[in-house]
Amino acid sequence: MEILKRIGILTGGGDCPGLNAVIRSIAKPAMNYFNSKVIGILDGFEGLVEGRMRELSPLDVTGIINVGGTILGTSNKGNPFQYPVGGPGSVRIIDASEQALENYRNWQLDVLIAIGGDGTMHISHKFGQMGMNIIGVPKTIDNDLDATDITFGHDSARLVATEAIDRLQTTASSHHRVMVVETMGRYAGWIALGAGVAGGADVILIPEIPFKWDKIYDSVLKRSKGAKFSIICVAEGAKPADGEIVVKEMDGKRTDPVRLGGIGELVGKKISDETGLETRVTVLGHVQRGGNPTPYDRILGTRFGAIALQSASHGEFDVMVSLQRREVVTVPIADAIGKLRLVPPDSQLIMAARSVGTSFGD
Ligand code: F6P
């Protein structure tokens, strides 16, 4: 057993529902059973570089399991290995990893538990190699992390997107319109696929299956003669077979400089121009990341936190907790990074969706 006198926790990257459930399930047993001090590092790796932290009290982690976001704050701009410094117009990128390591040592942390997505796991592994005792906990609404069956946050985002489709359907039906709904998900189509299937979308467009414009026009024209409305669920990373992914902006300060967005508007305009059908576009955006976690995400977050703490107490570092066939286990962080978990185009769910008439635009 490791003696865990001081446990650091940070949340990195984009937030998602369920982060507080993890923080709670690490902090409560750490305080109650190990008598450890729990140090909350503020705003992700930014706080580790800049020396911003506060010790959490039992009250800080009470009544938070149902609360979305993160009580610690987060940032997707604080990669210590490529750290942006300077103001607008004069941004320089420096390596601030030694500074971060120094803070970790000065705070006398026995372990740092980093809750985050792909970017956070990359950074965590590098710190692990530099001698930091680090454990990763995978979160992201995108569900795109390899080496875990699912990340917490995804179920909550999928619920929001499904509810949105349910609402769009009634108004689409009343006005005999085509409704396009754009979901998040970066380069993976899990949110669009899950919500699209659950919401009964007529067309689902995901990055893993490049689409053809004509196929979409055929689907909505056919529907316009029968049901008289169509729902198209498009992932922000979807792209036409003969075109490119739509990028909203590039921001060099971010861990991932590419901000996706805009494919929904493009799909809506093309349908309206080419078929003459009245079309409206809804971009769900950050609504998918906000609000209360679902019971699934609260439970998975609680399980992840408990196993992360257990691994720390066994002195097992540079690992990430992971759900594998219903059991939470640990895997080397090295195995969890560098490969995105994408939707297999021949998966059972895609086949099932096709069998009820859903088009993937291919
Ligand atoms: O990775 C989570 C995510 O919500 C993606 O789905 C989306 O592309 C991105 O973050 C948005 O990032 P930001 O919050 O910086 O706009």
Boltz pocket constraint, residues with backbone or C-beta under 6 A from the ligand:
constraints:
  - pocket:
      binder: B
      contacts: [[A, 14], [A, 15], [A, 76], [A, 117], [A, 140], [A, 141], [A, 142], [A, 184], [A, 185], [A, 186], [A, 236], [A, 258], [A, 259], [A, 260], [A, 289]]
      max_distance: 6.0
